[in-house]
Amino acid sequence: MLSELKGLGVHLSIDDFGTGYSSLSRLQSFPVDSLKIDRTFVGKMDRDLETREIVRIIVMLAHNLGLEVVAEGAETEEQVNQLKQMDCELAQGYFFSRPADHQAILELLMSNYPVNTSPPVTATRRMRPDQA
């Protein structure tokens, strides 16, 4: 079923990678496009060297397998800067925005993209070099 969805153009991610039922075996058995690093790792990486190393290894593993990486729970500028240094493509978390209703999200998107350009449809924000 996942292969059929992928054939239709659906982007597949393994959520909360590194915890629970996500495992290395999923990388081989499912046709995924990206890994989402669990927020428990991202939340501690700016103050715990071992956790930062786990995040770095997950990013490196994903890239070696041709996958994108989404870091969940990025809350501080330091975390975002560390993720950029690791070449992590995507991050989501309070650093970018608190949960908001649809009107607040529209305003946020419009403030970050030119009026003549449609913003990408995604709940995750790409990190650009000029951010942070």
Order of alpha helices (4+ residues) and beta strands (2+ residues): alpha-beta-alpha-beta-alpha-alpha-beta-alpha-beta-alpha-beta
